[in-house]
Amino acid sequence: MPTDPTIHPFETLTTSQGLTVQIDEAMTPIVRDLWRLGYSTSGCCQDVGEATAGVRDRRDAPLGYGGDAFIYYHQGWALLKMPIPDAMRFVAMLAETPTFGERVRHRWRPGAWRMNVPLEPDGFDDAALLHFPAEQIPELAELLHKQ
């Protein structure tokens, strides 16, 4: 299956399994520290709306998603995709911090995170999608670095 073109500047990191992966530059400190702290990630993006618009503009075939409304809704939102147990443990840790506690405990407030687990015909997906305002990337990186 062909992969979408890379939109954001990235760094190449090596997972504990020896795989090399491209991580959006702004997300690199977060992912590196999540791995150091024992969390797994399966995807990330420093701005989902911007990336989707960029991919749409560079592909020959339609995306199947990524219309103007999708792009508008996701502009300015970063993403971490994590296995559900790791995502739950991570959010529980964040809930105990002064900086992120209110952001992960209370939905739909300014600065709050959007978190979900997609449904599939046979049940839940195995990964949670944690969307958060991209402007919080530096704060999250700083918090994780101190852990």
DSSP file with accessible surface (Angstrom, degrees, kcal/mol):
  #  RESIDUE AA STRUCTURE BP1 BP2  ACC     N-H-->O    O-->H-N    N-H-->O    O-->H-N    TCO  KAPPA ALPHA  PHI   PSI    X-CA   Y-CA   Z-CA
    1    1 A M              0   0  218      0, 0.0     2,-0.0     0, 0.0     0, 0.0   0.000 360.0 360.0 360.0 126.8    0.0    0.0    0.0
    2    2 A P        -     0   0  116      0, 0.0     2,-0.3     0, 0.0     0, 0.0  -0.352 360.0-130.3 -69.0 146.9    1.6    3.3   -1.0
    3    3 A T        -     0   0  133      1,-0.1     3,-0.1    -2,-0.0     0, 0.0  -0.657  23.9-102.6 -95.4 155.7    2.1    5.8    1.8
    4    4 A D        -     0   0   61     -2,-0.3    -1,-0.1     1,-0.1     3,-0.1  -0.399  47.5 -92.9 -70.2 153.5    1.1    9.4    1.7
    5    5 A P        -     0   0   50      0, 0.0     2,-0.3     0, 0.0    -1,-0.1  -0.314  43.5-103.0 -66.5 149.7    3.8   12.0    1.0
    6    6 A T        +     0   0   57      1,-0.2     4,-0.1    -3,-0.1    -3,-0.0  -0.595  40.4 176.7 -73.3 131.8    5.5   13.6    4.0
    7    7 A I        +     0   0   37     -2,-0.3    -1,-0.2     2,-0.1     3,-0.1   0.824  57.6  54.3-104.1 -49.4    4.1   17.1    4.6
    8    8 A H  S    S-     0   0    9      1,-0.1    -1,-0.1    39,-0.0    39,-0.0  -0.575  96.0 -94.0 -88.8 153.2    5.9   18.3    7.7
    9    9 A P        -     0   0   74      0, 0.0    16,-3.1     0, 0.0    17,-0.3  -0.339  56.9-169.7 -56.8 145.2    9.6   18.5    8.4
   10   10 A F  E     -A   24   0A  77     14,-0.3     2,-0.3    15,-0.1    14,-0.2  -0.899  26.3-140.6-139.6 164.8   10.5   15.3   10.2
   11   11 A E  E     -A   23   0A  74     12,-2.6    12,-3.1    -2,-0.3     2,-0.6  -0.938  26.1-125.1-119.9 150.3   13.3   13.4   12.0
   12   12 A T  E     -A   22   0A  82     -2,-0.3     2,-0.3    10,-0.2    10,-0.2  -0.858  31.9-178.2 -98.7 123.0   13.9    9.7   11.6
   13   13 A L  E     -A   21   0A  16      8,-2.7     8,-2.8    -2,-0.6     2,-0.5  -0.838  22.7-129.6-115.2 159.5   13.9    7.8   14.9
   14   14 A T  E     -A   20   0A  86     -2,-0.3     6,-0.2     6,-0.2     2,-0.0  -0.936  22.0-138.6-112.3 125.8   14.5    4.1   15.5
   15   15 A T    >   -     0   0   21      4,-3.2     3,-2.2    -2,-0.5    20,-0.0  -0.254  30.8-101.8 -73.6 169.7   12.0    2.2   17.6
   16   16 A S  T 3  S+     0   0  116      1,-0.3    -1,-0.1     2,-0.1    -2,-0.0   0.732 125.4  59.0 -66.0 -17.9   12.9   -0.3   20.3
   17   17 A Q  T 3  S-     0   0  142      2,-0.1    -1,-0.3     1,-0.0    -2,-0.0   0.397 122.7-107.6 -88.5   0.7   12.1   -3.0   17.7
   18   18 A G  S <  S+     0   0   53     -3,-2.2     2,-0.3     1,-0.3    -2,-0.1   0.542  73.3 138.8  87.5   6.4   14.7   -1.5   15.3
   19   19 A L        -     0   0  110      1,-0.0    -4,-3.2    -5,-0.0     2,-0.5  -0.632  48.7-134.4 -83.0 142.6   12.3    0.0   12.8
   20   20 A T  E     +A   14   0A 101     -2,-0.3     2,-0.3    -6,-0.2    -6,-0.2  -0.831  28.9 179.8 -96.9 134.2   13.0    3.5   11.5
   21   21 A V  E     -A   13   0A  47     -8,-2.8    -8,-2.7    -2,-0.5     2,-0.6  -0.971  28.8-122.7-134.5 148.1   10.1    5.9   11.4
   22   22 A Q  E     -A   12   0A 108     -2,-0.3     2,-0.4   -10,-0.2   -10,-0.2  -0.825  29.5-170.7 -92.0 125.4    9.6    9.4   10.3
   23   23 A I  E     -A   11   0A  12    -12,-3.1   -12,-2.6    -2,-0.6     5,-0.2  -0.964  32.8-103.8-118.8 129.1    8.3   11.7   13.2
   24   24 A D  E >>  -A   10   0A  21     -2,-0.4     4,-1.2   -14,-0.2     3,-1.1  -0.240  35.2-120.3 -49.6 135.1    7.1   15.2   12.6
   25   25 A E  G >4 S+     0   0  100    -16,-3.1     3,-0.6     1,-0.3   -15,-0.1   0.857 111.0  49.7 -50.8 -45.8    9.8   17.5   13.8
   26   26 A A  G 34 S+     0   0   36    -17,-0.3     4,-0.3     1,-0.2    -1,-0.3   0.804 113.9  47.1 -66.8 -26.5    7.6   19.3   16.4
   27   27 A M  G <> S+     0   0    0     -3,-1.1     4,-2.7     1,-0.2     5,-0.3   0.604  86.6  91.4 -90.1 -11.5    6.5   15.9   17.8
   28   28 A T  H <X S+     0   0    0     -4,-1.2     4,-2.9    -3,-0.6     5,-0.3   0.902  85.7  48.0 -55.2 -48.4    9.9   14.3   18.0
   29   29 A P  H  > S+     0   0   53      0, 0.0     4,-2.1     0, 0.0    -1,-0.2   0.903 113.9  48.9 -61.5 -36.2   10.7   15.3   21.6
   30   30 A I  H  > S+     0   0    0     -4,-0.3     4,-2.6    -3,-0.3    -2,-0.2   0.955 114.6  43.0 -66.0 -51.0    7.3   14.1   22.7
   31   31 A V  H  X S+     0   0    0     -4,-2.7     4,-2.8     2,-0.2     5,-0.2   0.935 112.8  53.0 -63.6 -43.9    7.5   10.7   21.0
   32   32 A R  H  X S+     0   0  115     -4,-2.9     4,-2.2    -5,-0.3    -1,-0.2   0.929 113.8  42.8 -57.7 -45.2   11.1   10.2   22.1
   33   33 A D  H  X S+     0   0   13     -4,-2.1     4,-2.1    -5,-0.3    -1,-0.2   0.859 110.4  55.5 -73.9 -33.0   10.2   10.8   25.7
   34   34 A L  H  <>S+     0   0    0     -4,-2.6     5,-2.7     2,-0.2     4,-0.2   0.948 110.7  45.9 -60.3 -46.4    7.0    8.7   25.5
   35   35 A W  H ><5S+     0   0   65     -4,-2.8     3,-1.7     1,-0.2    -2,-0.2   0.924 110.5  53.1 -61.0 -43.4    9.1    5.8   24.3
   36   36 A R  H 3<5S+     0   0  127     -4,-2.2    -1,-0.2     1,-0.3    -2,-0.2   0.869 108.1  51.7 -59.2 -35.3   11.7    6.5   27.1
   37   37 A L  T 3<5S-     0   0   50     -4,-2.1    -1,-0.3    -5,-0.1    -2,-0.2   0.396 125.7-101.1 -85.2   2.8    8.9    6.4   29.6
   38   38 A G  T < 5S+     0   0   49     -3,-1.7     2,-0.3     1,-0.3    -3,-0.2   0.586  77.6 133.2  92.3  10.6    7.6    3.0   28.3
   39   39 A Y      < -     0   0   18     -5,-2.7     2,-0.3    -6,-0.2    -1,-0.3  -0.669  46.2-138.3 -90.7 151.8    4.7    4.1   26.2
   40   40 A S        -     0   0   59     -2,-0.3     2,-0.3    43,-0.1    46,-0.0  -0.826  15.6-167.9-105.3 147.5    4.0    2.9   22.7
   41   41 A T        -     0   0   29     -2,-0.3    41,-0.3    41,-0.2     3,-0.1  -0.958  16.5-175.5-128.8 151.5    2.9    5.1   19.8
   42   42 A S  S    S-     0   0   72     39,-3.3     2,-0.3     1,-0.4    40,-0.2   0.347  72.0  -4.5-125.4   2.1    1.6    4.1   16.4
   43   43 A G  E     +B   81   0B  26     38,-1.1    38,-2.8     2,-0.0    -1,-0.4  -0.922  55.5 179.7 178.6 159.0    1.3    7.5   14.8
   44   44 A C  E     -B   80   0B  29     -2,-0.3     2,-0.3    36,-0.2    36,-0.2  -0.973   4.5-170.4-163.0 162.5    1.5   11.2   15.4
   45   45 A C  E     -B   79   0B  14     34,-1.9    34,-2.7    -2,-0.3     3,-0.3  -0.942  22.1-145.9-158.5 140.0    1.1   14.5   13.5
   46   46 A Q  S    S+     0   0   35     -2,-0.3     2,-0.2     1,-0.3    91,-0.1   0.673  98.0   8.6 -84.1 -16.6    2.0   18.1   14.5
   47   47 A D     >  -     0   0   25      1,-0.1     4,-2.6    29,-0.1    -1,-0.3  -0.631  63.6-170.1-162.7  99.5   -1.0   19.5   12.6
   48   48 A V  H  > S+     0   0   14     29,-3.1     4,-2.7    26,-0.3    27,-0.2   0.890  88.4  49.3 -63.2 -42.0   -3.6   17.1   11.2
   49   49 A G  H  > S+     0   0    0     25,-1.9     4,-2.4    28,-0.3    26,-0.2   0.940 113.3  46.4 -64.0 -46.0   -5.5   19.7    9.2
   50   50 A E  H  > S+     0   0   98     24,-0.3     4,-2.3     1,-0.2    -2,-0.2   0.916 114.3  48.1 -62.2 -43.2   -2.4   21.1    7.6
   51   51 A A  H  X S+     0   0   15     -4,-2.6     4,-2.8     2,-0.2     5,-0.2   0.923 111.1  50.1 -65.0 -43.6   -1.1   17.6    6.8
   52   52 A T  H  X S+     0   0    9     -4,-2.7     4,-2.7     1,-0.2    -2,-0.2   0.926 111.4  48.3 -62.9 -43.9   -4.4   16.5    5.3
   53   53 A A  H  X S+     0   0   23     -4,-2.4     4,-2.2    -5,-0.2    -1,-0.2   0.920 113.0  49.0 -61.4 -42.0   -4.5   19.6    3.1
   54   54 A G  H  X S+     0   0   13     -4,-2.3     4,-1.2     2,-0.2    -2,-0.2   0.909 111.9  47.3 -65.2 -42.5   -1.0   19.0    2.0
   55   55 A V  H >X S+     0   0   10     -4,-2.8     4,-1.4     1,-0.2     3,-0.6   0.937 111.0  52.2 -64.0 -45.0   -1.5   15.3    1.2
   56   56 A R  H 3< S+     0   0   93     -4,-2.7     3,-0.4     1,-0.2    -2,-0.2   0.914 109.3  50.1 -58.2 -41.4   -4.7   16.1   -0.7
   57   57 A D  H 3< S+     0   0  122     -4,-2.2    -1,-0.2     1,-0.2    -2,-0.2   0.763 115.2  43.0 -69.1 -25.0   -2.8   18.7   -2.8
   58   58 A R  H << S+     0   0  151     -4,-1.2     2,-0.3    -3,-0.6    -1,-0.2   0.562  94.3  91.8 -99.5 -11.3    0.0   16.2   -3.6
   59   59 A R     <  -     0   0   85     -4,-1.4     4,-0.1    -3,-0.4   -55,-0.0  -0.615  59.6-151.7 -88.5 149.2   -1.9   13.0   -4.4
   60   60 A D  S    S+     0   0  172     -2,-0.3    -1,-0.1     2,-0.1    -4,-0.0   0.826  85.2  51.3 -81.2 -34.6   -3.1   12.0   -7.9
   61   61 A A  S    S-     0   0   52      1,-0.1    -2,-0.1     2,-0.0     0, 0.0  -0.756 100.2 -94.2-104.3 150.6   -6.0   10.0   -6.5
   62   62 A P        -     0   0  119      0, 0.0    -1,-0.1     0, 0.0    -2,-0.1  -0.231  27.0-131.8 -59.6 150.8   -8.6   11.3   -4.0
   63   63 A L        -     0   0   27      2,-0.3     3,-0.1    -4,-0.1    -2,-0.0   0.806  26.2-128.7 -71.7 -34.8   -8.0   10.6   -0.3
   64   64 A G  S    S+     0   0   80      1,-0.3     2,-0.3     2,-0.0     3,-0.1   0.355  91.6  34.0  92.2  -9.0  -11.4    9.3    0.5
   65   65 A Y  S    S+     0   0  113      1,-0.1    -1,-0.3   -13,-0.1    -2,-0.3  -0.894  76.7  85.7-151.9-178.3  -11.4   11.7    3.4
   66   66 A G        +     0   0    2     -2,-0.3    -1,-0.1    -3,-0.1   -10,-0.1   0.812  49.7 162.6  88.9  28.7  -10.0   15.2    3.8
   67   67 A G     >  -     0   0   40      1,-0.1     4,-2.6    -3,-0.1     5,-0.2  -0.149  58.9 -88.6 -68.8 174.8  -12.6   17.4    2.4
   68   68 A D  H  > S+     0   0  115      1,-0.2     4,-2.8     2,-0.2     5,-0.2   0.884 128.7  51.3 -55.5 -41.0  -12.6   21.1    3.3
   69   69 A A  H  > S+     0   0   82      2,-0.2     4,-2.5     1,-0.2    -1,-0.2   0.914 110.3  49.0 -66.1 -41.0  -14.7   20.6    6.4
   70   70 A F  H  > S+     0   0   70      2,-0.2     4,-1.8     1,-0.2    -2,-0.2   0.939 113.7  46.6 -60.8 -47.1  -12.4   17.9    7.7
   71   71 A I  H  X S+     0   0   11     -4,-2.6     4,-1.1     1,-0.2    -2,-0.2   0.942 112.7  48.9 -62.5 -46.0   -9.4   20.0    7.1
   72   72 A Y  H >< S+     0   0  181     -4,-2.8     3,-0.7    -5,-0.2    -1,-0.2   0.926 111.2  50.4 -60.1 -44.9  -10.9   23.1    8.7
   73   73 A Y  H 3< S+     0   0  103     -4,-2.5    -1,-0.2     1,-0.2    -2,-0.2   0.859 115.9  41.7 -62.4 -36.1  -12.0   21.1   11.8
   74   74 A H  H >< S+     0   0   22     -4,-1.8   -25,-1.9    -5,-0.2     3,-1.9   0.478  81.7 121.7 -96.4  -2.0   -8.5   19.6   12.3
   75   75 A Q  T << S+     0   0  103     -4,-1.1     3,-0.1    -3,-0.7   -28,-0.1  -0.402  82.5  15.3 -63.1 132.9   -6.4   22.7   11.6
   76   76 A G  T 3  S+     0   0   32      1,-0.2    58,-3.2    -2,-0.1     2,-0.5   0.552  99.8 120.0  82.4   8.0   -4.2   23.5   14.6
   77   77 A W  E <   - C   0 133B  40     -3,-1.9   -29,-3.1    56,-0.3   -28,-0.3  -0.927  48.2-155.0-113.1 125.3   -4.7   20.1   16.2
   78   78 A A  E     - C   0 132B   0     54,-3.3    54,-1.8    -2,-0.5     2,-0.4  -0.482  13.7-145.0 -86.4 164.7   -1.8   17.7   16.9
   79   79 A L  E     -BC  45 131B  30    -34,-2.7   -34,-1.9    52,-0.2     2,-0.4  -0.998  19.0-175.3-138.5 136.7   -2.3   13.9   17.1
   80   80 A L  E     -BC  44 130B   0     50,-2.1    50,-3.0    -2,-0.4     2,-0.5  -1.000  12.4-162.0-121.6 129.3   -0.9   11.1   19.1
   81   81 A K  E     +BC  43 129B  75    -38,-2.8   -39,-3.3    -2,-0.4   -38,-1.1  -0.967  22.6 164.2-111.9 122.7   -2.1    7.6   18.2
   82   82 A M  E     - C   0 128B   0     46,-2.0    46,-3.4    -2,-0.5   -41,-0.2  -0.971  45.9 -90.3-137.9 150.5   -1.4    5.0   21.0
   83   83 A P  E  >  - C   0 127B  44      0, 0.0     4,-2.8     0, 0.0     3,-0.4  -0.325  50.4-110.9 -55.1 143.3   -2.5    1.5   21.9
   84   84 A I  H  > S+     0   0   42     42,-1.8     4,-2.8     1,-0.2     5,-0.2   0.888 114.8  50.7 -51.7 -47.8   -5.6    1.9   24.2
   85   85 A P  H  > S+     0   0   92      0, 0.0     4,-2.2     0, 0.0    -1,-0.2   0.924 114.2  45.0 -60.4 -40.5   -3.8    0.7   27.5
   86   86 A D  H  > S+     0   0   26     -3,-0.4     4,-2.8     2,-0.2    -2,-0.2   0.904 112.3  51.6 -67.7 -40.5   -0.9    3.1   26.9
   87   87 A A  H  X S+     0   0    4     -4,-2.8     4,-2.9     2,-0.2     5,-0.2   0.923 110.8  48.5 -62.3 -41.6   -3.3    6.0   26.0
   88   88 A M  H  X S+     0   0  128     -4,-2.8     4,-2.3    -5,-0.2    -2,-0.2   0.925 113.3  46.5 -65.5 -42.7   -5.3    5.4   29.2
   89   89 A R  H  X S+     0   0  114     -4,-2.2     4,-2.1    -5,-0.2    -2,-0.2   0.914 113.9  49.3 -64.8 -41.1   -2.1    5.3   31.3
   90   90 A F  H  X S+     0   0    0     -4,-2.8     4,-2.7     2,-0.2    -2,-0.2   0.942 112.1  46.7 -64.2 -47.8   -0.8    8.4   29.6
   91   91 A V  H  X S+     0   0   28     -4,-2.9     4,-2.5     1,-0.2    -1,-0.2   0.899 110.4  53.6 -64.4 -37.8   -4.0   10.4   30.1
   92   92 A A  H  X S+     0   0   56     -4,-2.3     4,-0.7    -5,-0.2    -1,-0.2   0.909 109.8  48.4 -62.7 -39.5   -4.2    9.3   33.7
   93   93 A M  H >< S+     0   0   39     -4,-2.1     3,-1.1     1,-0.2    -2,-0.2   0.943 112.5  48.0 -65.0 -45.1   -0.7   10.6   34.3
   94   94 A L  H >< S+     0   0    0     -4,-2.7     3,-2.1     1,-0.3     6,-0.3   0.862 102.1  64.0 -63.1 -35.2   -1.6   13.9   32.5
   95   95 A A  H 3< S+     0   0   14     -4,-2.5    -1,-0.3     1,-0.3    -2,-0.2   0.746  99.0  55.7 -61.9 -21.9   -4.8   14.2   34.6
   96   96 A E  T << S+     0   0  161     -3,-1.1    -1,-0.3    -4,-0.7    -2,-0.2   0.403  92.2  90.5 -91.4   3.1   -2.6   14.5   37.7
   97   97 A T  S <> S-     0   0   18     -3,-2.1     4,-2.1    -4,-0.1     5,-0.2  -0.745  75.0-134.1-101.8 147.9   -0.6   17.5   36.4
   98   98 A P  T  4 S+     0   0  134      0, 0.0     4,-0.4     0, 0.0    -1,-0.1   0.884 104.6  48.6 -64.0 -35.4   -1.5   21.1   36.9
   99   99 A T  T  4 S+     0   0   61      1,-0.2     4,-0.2     2,-0.1    -4,-0.1   0.904 127.1  19.7 -73.7 -41.5   -0.9   22.0   33.3
  100  100 A F  T  > S+     0   0    0     -6,-0.3     4,-1.9     2,-0.1     5,-0.3   0.553  96.0  94.5-110.2  -8.8   -2.8   19.2   31.6
  101  101 A G  H  X S+     0   0    1     -4,-2.1     4,-1.6     1,-0.2     3,-0.4   0.925  93.7  37.9 -52.0 -55.6   -5.3   18.0   34.3
  102  102 A E  H  > S+     0   0   97     -4,-0.4     4,-1.6     1,-0.2    -1,-0.2   0.846 112.9  59.8 -66.4 -31.4   -8.2   20.2   33.3
  103  103 A R  H  4 S+     0   0   59      1,-0.2    10,-2.6    -4,-0.2    -1,-0.2   0.821 114.2  33.9 -68.3 -32.5   -7.4   19.7   29.6
  104  104 A V  H  < S+     0   0   13     -4,-1.9    -1,-0.2    -3,-0.4    -2,-0.2   0.648 118.1  52.0 -98.4 -15.1   -7.8   16.0   29.7
  105  105 A R  H  < S+     0   0  123     -4,-1.6     2,-0.5    -5,-0.3    -2,-0.2   0.740 107.8  49.3 -89.6 -25.6  -10.6   15.7   32.3
  106  106 A H  S >< S-     0   0   61     -4,-1.6     3,-0.7    -5,-0.2    -1,-0.2  -0.929  74.3-149.7-126.6 111.6  -13.1   18.1   30.8
  107  107 A R  T 3  S+     0   0  183     -2,-0.5     7,-0.1     1,-0.2    -3,-0.1  -0.337  72.7  20.6 -74.4 155.7  -14.1   17.9   27.1
  108  108 A W  T 3  S+     0   0  184      5,-0.3    -1,-0.2     1,-0.2     6,-0.1   0.609  88.0 121.3  65.8  17.0  -15.2   20.8   24.9
  109  109 A R  S X  S-     0   0  132     -3,-0.7     3,-2.6    -6,-0.1    -1,-0.2  -0.750  80.8 -77.3 -97.2 158.8  -13.6   23.5   27.0
  110  110 A P  T 3  S+     0   0  135      0, 0.0     3,-0.1     0, 0.0    -1,-0.1  -0.313 122.1  12.0 -55.8 129.8  -11.0   25.9   25.5
  111  111 A G  T 3  S+     0   0   22      1,-0.3     2,-0.0    -3,-0.0    -8,-0.0   0.360  95.3 141.2  84.2  -5.5   -7.7   24.0   25.3
  112  112 A A    <   -     0   0    8     -3,-2.6    -1,-0.3     1,-0.1     2,-0.2  -0.351  52.1-115.0 -71.1 151.3   -9.3   20.6   26.1
  113  113 A W        -     0   0    3    -10,-2.6     2,-0.6    19,-0.1    -5,-0.3  -0.538  14.1-137.7 -82.7 150.5   -8.2   17.5   24.3
  114  114 A R  E     +D  131   0B  48     17,-2.5    17,-3.2    -2,-0.2     2,-0.4  -0.955  31.4 176.5-106.0 116.8  -10.4   15.5   21.9
  115  115 A M  E     +D  130   0B  59     -2,-0.6     2,-0.3    15,-0.2    15,-0.2  -0.980   5.8 151.8-129.4 134.2   -9.8   11.8   22.6
  116  116 A N  E     -D  129   0B  75     13,-2.0    13,-3.2    -2,-0.4    -2,-0.0  -0.983  37.2-137.6-154.3 163.8  -11.6    8.8   21.1
  117  117 A V        -     0   0   46     -2,-0.3    11,-0.2    11,-0.2    -2,-0.0  -0.991  36.6-124.4-123.0 116.5  -11.3    5.2   20.1
  118  118 A P        -     0   0   42      0, 0.0     7,-3.0     0, 0.0     2,-0.4  -0.300  19.6-128.8 -62.2 144.5  -12.8    4.5   16.6
  119  119 A L  E     -E  124   0C 133      5,-0.2     5,-0.2     2,-0.0     3,-0.0  -0.758  23.5-170.1 -91.4 141.7  -15.5    1.9   16.3
  120  120 A E  E >   -E  123   0C  87      3,-3.8     3,-2.2    -2,-0.4     5,-0.0  -0.825  41.3 -96.7-122.7 165.0  -15.1   -0.9   13.8
  121  121 A P  T 3  S+     0   0  146      0, 0.0     3,-0.1     0, 0.0    -1,-0.0   0.834 125.5  40.3 -54.2 -32.2  -17.8   -3.5   12.7
  122  122 A D  T 3  S-     0   0  141      1,-0.2     2,-0.3     2,-0.0    -3,-0.0   0.262 129.1 -74.1-102.8  13.0  -16.4   -6.1   15.2
  123  123 A G  E <  S-E  120   0C  31     -3,-2.2    -3,-3.8     0, 0.0    -1,-0.2  -0.942  80.5  -9.0 137.4-155.0  -15.7   -3.7   18.1
  124  124 A F  E     -E  119   0C 143     -2,-0.3    -5,-0.2    -5,-0.2    -2,-0.0  -0.498  64.3-111.2 -80.5 148.6  -13.2   -1.0   19.1
  125  125 A D        -     0   0   28     -7,-3.0    -1,-0.1    -2,-0.2   -41,-0.1  -0.272  28.9-120.2 -62.3 162.1  -10.0   -0.2   17.2
  126  126 A D  S    S+     0   0  128    -43,-0.1   -42,-1.8   -42,-0.1     2,-0.4   0.521  90.4  64.3 -88.7  -0.8   -6.9   -1.2   19.1
  127  127 A A  E    S-C   83   0B   3    -44,-0.3     2,-0.3    -9,-0.1    -2,-0.2  -0.935  70.4-140.2-126.4 145.8   -5.6    2.4   19.2
  128  128 A A  E     -C   82   0B   8    -46,-3.4   -46,-2.0    -2,-0.4     2,-0.6  -0.767  15.0-138.2 -97.2 146.7   -6.8    5.7   20.8
  129  129 A L  E     -CD  81 116B  37    -13,-3.2   -13,-2.0    -2,-0.3     2,-0.7  -0.937  15.9-168.3-107.1 117.0   -6.6    9.0   19.0
  130  130 A L  E     -CD  80 115B   3    -50,-3.0   -50,-2.1    -2,-0.6     2,-0.4  -0.912   6.4-175.2-109.3 103.9   -5.5   11.8   21.2
  131  131 A H  E     +CD  79 114B  16    -17,-3.2   -17,-2.5    -2,-0.7   -52,-0.2  -0.856   9.7 167.1 -98.0 135.7   -6.0   15.2   19.5
  132  132 A F  E     -C   78   0B   0    -54,-1.8   -54,-3.3    -2,-0.4   -19,-0.1  -0.980  46.7 -79.6-145.4 153.8   -4.7   18.3   21.3
  133  133 A P  E >   -C   77   0B  13      0, 0.0     3,-2.5     0, 0.0   -56,-0.3  -0.330  36.9-135.4 -55.8 128.4   -4.1   21.9   20.3
  134  134 A A  G >  S+     0   0   22    -58,-3.2     3,-2.1     1,-0.3   -57,-0.1   0.804 102.1  70.6 -57.6 -27.5   -0.8   22.1   18.5
  135  135 A E  G 3  S+     0   0  162    -59,-0.4     4,-0.3     1,-0.3    -1,-0.3   0.696  91.4  61.2 -64.6 -15.1    0.0   25.2   20.5
  136  136 A Q  G <> S+     0   0    3     -3,-2.5     4,-2.6     1,-0.2    -1,-0.3   0.509  75.1  96.3 -88.0  -4.2    0.4   22.8   23.5
  137  137 A I  H <> S+     0   0   16     -3,-2.1     4,-2.9     1,-0.2     5,-0.2   0.927  83.5  48.0 -53.9 -49.9    3.2   20.8   21.9
  138  138 A P  H  > S+     0   0   89      0, 0.0     4,-2.4     0, 0.0    -1,-0.2   0.917 112.8  48.6 -60.5 -39.8    6.0   22.7   23.7
  139  139 A E  H  > S+     0   0   73     -4,-0.3     4,-2.4     2,-0.2    -2,-0.2   0.908 113.3  46.8 -64.2 -42.3    4.3   22.4   27.1
  140  140 A L  H  X S+     0   0    0     -4,-2.6     4,-2.7     2,-0.2     5,-0.2   0.920 111.8  50.8 -66.6 -42.9    3.7   18.7   26.6
  141  141 A A  H  X S+     0   0   16     -4,-2.9     4,-2.3    -5,-0.3    -2,-0.2   0.923 111.9  48.0 -59.6 -43.6    7.3   18.2   25.5
  142  142 A E  H  X S+     0   0  110     -4,-2.4     4,-1.4    -5,-0.2    -2,-0.2   0.924 111.9  49.0 -63.7 -46.0    8.6   20.1   28.5
  143  143 A L  H  < S+     0   0   25     -4,-2.4     4,-0.4     1,-0.2     3,-0.4   0.938 113.7  45.8 -60.5 -46.6    6.4   18.1   30.9
  144  144 A L  H >< S+     0   0    0     -4,-2.7     3,-1.2     1,-0.2    -1,-0.2   0.876 107.1  57.9 -66.5 -35.7    7.5   14.7   29.4
  145  145 A H  H 3< S+     0   0  133     -4,-2.3    -1,-0.2     1,-0.3    -2,-0.2   0.844 105.6  51.3 -64.0 -29.3   11.1   15.7   29.4
  146  146 A K  T 3<        0   0  150     -4,-1.4    -1,-0.3    -3,-0.4    -2,-0.2   0.537 360.0 360.0 -84.3  -8.1   10.9   16.2   33.2
  147  147 A Q    <         0   0  101     -3,-1.2    -3,-0.0    -4,-0.4    -4,-0.0  -0.461 360.0 360.0 -76.9 360.0    9.4   12.8   33.9
